[in-house]
Amino acid sequence: MKKKTSQFLILSLLLVSLAVQPLAGCGKTSGAADAPGSSDAARDAAPDSKDNGKSEKADVDLTILSSTMVYAEVNSMTVSPEDYLGKTIRLSGSYYSAYYDQTDTVYHFVLIADAASCCQQGLEFVLEQDRLPPDGYPADLTEVEIFGTYSRYEELGQVYYYVAAETLVVL
């Protein structure tokens, strides 16, 4: 039991460390999220012609930002998650799922690559069963877009942040 808990903690720390400090070769990321106005740009972005008729307006719309700004904003979300709690988020990226046997749960993520596509950050999302697309969850690495509210939960003594998704659209 203790071994499984430590394995889960190691996996969690690995995911967090990858989000905060990407793998070698990705360049220096510290300060990227501190770029003047990086967070404000996403929060203040008003829907425009790129909105494509999306009915939900997001407080943080990552789909209208450049790949560099998206990566910086997601980095900010992982470094300062409390600043985003309760905000609506729209993001797109590659869907990925992972099963963890200790909790008997499948976790769902959207992976977001940086501009060079060498580094990825993942945001967990939870989608209520009644909001699933007709064909269920897509295959891993399928491009998706989600919309929902940034939230948190506690599991196995740790606090985790995720997007409580209202919609999941396969792109």
Protein Blocks (a to p, Z undefined) as FASTA:
>chain_A
ZZmmmmmmmmmmmmmmmmmmgcehiapfehklmpghklmmmmmpccdfknnopabdcfbd
cklpcfklmmmmmmmmmmmmmlmgopacdddddddddddfklopacdddddddfkopacc
dddddddfklgcfklpadehiacddddddddddeehiacdddddfbdcdZZ
